[in-house]
């Protein structure tokens, strides 16, 4: 059992690593070839992970429920500071404006794999 859980952690770390690399390449302005060359990565491996991650993310849907607050309406800046993301097992995340979407995706992957 211990081996199994360790493998899950390794897998989650791989997904997190590759999501970060894909995000870094996208924001770098470099071509995939130049980015991979600078980091000693094979282009084919980069494209393989890009495809895997794209397919997994395209297949996920998240239910969103919007509730009206019972409080009086506050100015938008005060009222909409964070988004709460509810996870399994009663856990939740608060996401503030200006978050890094790729970092959030990686974090959600790790958290949901632990569930």
Helices and strands as residue ranges (DSSP letters): H 2-28, H 32-39, H 43-59, H 76-79, E 82-86, G 88-90, E 92-96, H 101-114
